[in-house]
Amino acid sequence: VKKTVVAPTNIAFVKYWGKHPTFERYHVPNKSSASFTVEGLFTKTTIEVKEGNREVEFILNGKEITPEMKEAKYVYAFLDKVEERYPFIKNYDYKVVSENNFPTAAGFASSASGFAAFARCLVEVLPEFEEIRTNDRAISILARLGSGSATRSIPRDGGVVIWRRGIAPDEANIDVESAINSSYAETLYKPEEVGEIRIIYVKVEQKEKKVKSRAGMKTSVQTCPLYWEWIKHDETKLLPSILDALKNKNWELFFKLVMEASNGLHAICHYTYPPIFYLNDTSKEIISTIHEINNNAGKEICSYTFDAGPNAVIFTTEEHADEVAGSVASIVGEESIFITKVGKGPKVDNEHLF
Ligand code: PMV
């Protein structure tokens, strides 16, 4: 049996950064996060299975991934955790062919679309998964075992997605299964409901990130003196206000809070020991330019957000997209920007996309 899934990436405007200390292995987050599903940036994954004993052949972007390579380690770690919950996966051999239509590990969060496509495709291809095949909540939990950010790329309606943190970070007296199942993703608003939003990807650097998000967030949880205050602030103040601004289409407030959320993440990174610096001079120039555009407009008409790398993602509305893209292009060049919209979630068997 063979199935193909195309899964989009997502860009968080309320960030995930840090795992529940007791349930770290299962990527239970310390706070909820929220994202836009991104149209046009995706991973396409084909899985072919036959009876066997969990031998895996893995081809990523046309390159064979051998067991000692780091990409393989992520995949095996994922399959180990899936097998704990669904032992039948060990009775098959897998050929996995996966392709991104954008550069891996350049801050464009390919692990999000990568593990989303992998998890959904696994659920499509193995007959024993039939009972969860239409259950995005369960599939989002499965994808999370691969990568936290992949959780938000699972809901098939896409749009604005919330990944609920589940159990509180100080709650440890609970069985593993309930802890794992407490945290999942779901669509809050469909793409049409935020149809005027434009998302501009700005490539600042192609190189792989220096400190991987996985290692970086672990160090922040362990060493940043303000980490838990920040978690509480984002969960109880920032998240409700930002979702409210979205609901009311109060773009001015939404854009302002998006920038605060990104700045909060990078402040926490700077206050981690040793400090983690993801932004470079070009990232900072983009930040200044966005504030300049907003100052000239007399209100927030656009915002930036940064993840674990120097690349920027800009949000604006259709009305201002050309102006904002033009200003950013004058810094990085026309060829380094990609303008898109909020899109739908994963699709099965969409061969024509490549
Ligand atoms: O799940 P990971 O390891 O891709 O971590 C993602 C962390 C950030 O991209 C920085 C934030 C986020 O919520 O996507």
Residues whose N, C-alpha, C, O or C-beta is under 5 A from the ligand:
A	BS01	PMV	A12 V14 K15 Y16 S33 S111 S147 G148 S149 S213 R214 D307 A308
